[in-house]
Amino acid sequence: MNQVPKTNQGLPGNSRPKLQHISRSVEKSIQDVRDAMNGKRRVYPTKWGRLNKNLMGGLQPGKMYVIAGRPGVGKSAFSNQLIFDVLDANSESKLDDLLVIYWSFEMPGEQQILRAGSKDTKLQTFELLSVNSVLTEQDLKRFEQSVDKYKNYPLYFCSIPQTMEQVIAINEELFIRNPTKTVINLIDHSRLVKGKEDTELQKLNTLSKGCMWVQSKMQTITILLSQLNRNIEQEYRAKQQYQPLLTDLFGGDSIGQDAHVVMMLQRPYDLYGITDKYCGEDPIKLLACHVEKNRDGLLGMIPFETDLSTFTINERPKSNAS
């Protein structure tokens, strides 16, 4: 009896897709489990333990993580702390494997550092910039010491909006120079990426498919900030406490489908004045992170305690959750 070939090598026709026998997938799956058991799994944890659990340990190469919310909800603050915490949380050996491109189209790099320093020193930005009174030399020293460590991080800013073709070209160049490194693209935000398409939805589709291409070809990680449409603000949604859905994602037909994980941020008290329990949580200072799509891990709401005056975001203790 003839055996089924494990690939289609030798089959006629150059246009035929290459087939892979199931045995190879089984072997790769076993190797993945063995690597995880031996601590060799390639994953980059955050400092947020509950989020790490939902994300199967942290950020993983070849995946796109969408962080969505209405304007002013705290997407940039959340992603800023996320990426700096990832760099803080990982050992020097893992940092050697990383390159971060911070496509900070809404604000320049120094403003992102100012926010990070505000979190570290617990000084508000108006205090750091001597708006009402001159900053003391002691507080200046504290700020300098808090941000000085960032000089050694493998992170590069681009604050001028680019096309997706330019983003891909930069990724290809970095991949050729550093084939063993994992590149993280943090894009803030999706609607600021330039394009020649006729409609904004077409631009978002080009962006999403471009991200998928670099993830597949170069095993990059994408953190993509996106907006929710106005449906969430309609009056009838108040009865549902404004909890976001995948259909609220602007350009959801492309970005939502292509993403591996979609996290939707909501501040029920600050944005909508909700004072009743929100998903079992006290709404005061609550930043609710709704994991609405997760191809591998858990769904659900992760509660964060926020003080956005200093861009500080921490997971709430489990004892506070219902």
Secondary structure, 3 states (H helix, E strand, C coil): CCCCCCECCCCCCCCCCCCECHHHHHHHHHHHHHHHHCCCCCCECCCCHHHHHHCCCCECCCCEEEEEECCCCCHHHHHHHHHHHHHHHCCHHHHCCEEEEEEECCCCHHHHHHHHHHHHHCCCHHHHCCCCCCCCHHHHHHHHHHHHHHHHCCEEEECCCCEHHHHHHHHHHHHHHCCCCEEEEEEECHHHCECCCCCHHHHHHHHHHHHHHHHHHHCCEEEEEEEECHHHHCHHHHHHCCCCCHHHECCCCCHHHHCCEEEEEECHHHHHCCCCCECCECCCCEEEEEEEEECCCCCEEEEEEEECCCCEEEECCHHHCC
